[in-house]
Amino acid sequence: MNPIVTVQEAVTAFADWIEPTDAELNAIELEMPAILADVDLLDAQIITLDRTPTELDQRRIRRAHRRVLTARRELANRAAVADTAGGAA
């Protein structure tokens, strides 16, 4: 008869390695405005799934879409500045 063993040790053996690094957390923090803008756009779109969008719904979606574009543009500009700031020494 084979004993039943849990795999708890195998699963949690690498738990310390799974945690995000400080660099990954900083990258997420930098991207947070774009992430939140995407969430707002999705919320505005989800509201209109089960009904015909009203003029207010359409304005809400357009505003949310503009916020997404603005946040992504600022993120891209920040990344471009960071790339060029590291230039040749």
N, C-alpha and C positions, 0 to 999 in steps of 0.2 A: 504494500500500500504506500502510495506517495503522499507525503504531507502537503497540504495546501499552504503556500507561502505568499505573503503579500509582496508587491514590488515597490513598497514605499521607499526603501533605501535607494533603489535604482532611479526612482522618479525624483527624489529630493537630493540626490547626490550632487547634482549640478546646479542647485538652486542659487548659489552665490554667483554663478557664472551667467545666470539668466537676467540679472538685474541690469537696467540700462546704465551706461556710463555717463559721466558728467557731460561729455561732449554731445552725446545723444539727447540728453535732457535739455541742454542749451539749444540744440537745433530745433527741438520740438517747441521750446519757448519762443524762438524766433518766428516759427511758422504758425504760432497760435492765432494771430489776427486773420490769416488766410483760412485756417481751419474753422474758426468761428463764423467767418463770412460764408463759407460753404454750408455750414449747418443752418444758418439763417435762410439761405437760398433754398435748401431742401425743405425746410419748414414751410416756406411760402408756397413751394410747389406741391407739397403734400396736402395742404389745405384745399387745393383746387382739384384734387383727384376725383372726388365723388360728386362734383357739381360743376356747372358752367362758371368759369371765372368771371367775376364782376369787374367793373372798372377799378375798384379799390384793390382787388386781388392782382390785377395786371400791373398796377402801379407798385404794389408791394414786391412783386417778382422782379420788375425792372430795377427798383432801388436795390434789392438784394443782389441782383446780378452786377450792378455797377460797383457795389461794395466788394464783391468777389474779385472783379477785374482790378480795382484799385489796390486791394490787399496783395494780389499776386504780382502786380506791377512793382509795388514797393518792395516786396520780397525779392524779386528778380533784380531790381536796382541795387538793393543791399548786397546781394550775392556778387553782382558785377563789380561793385566798389571794393568788396573784400578781395576779389580775385586780382584786381589791378593794384590794390594797395600792397599786396605781398610782393610785388615786382622784383626785378633782378637787383642784386646788391653789388 
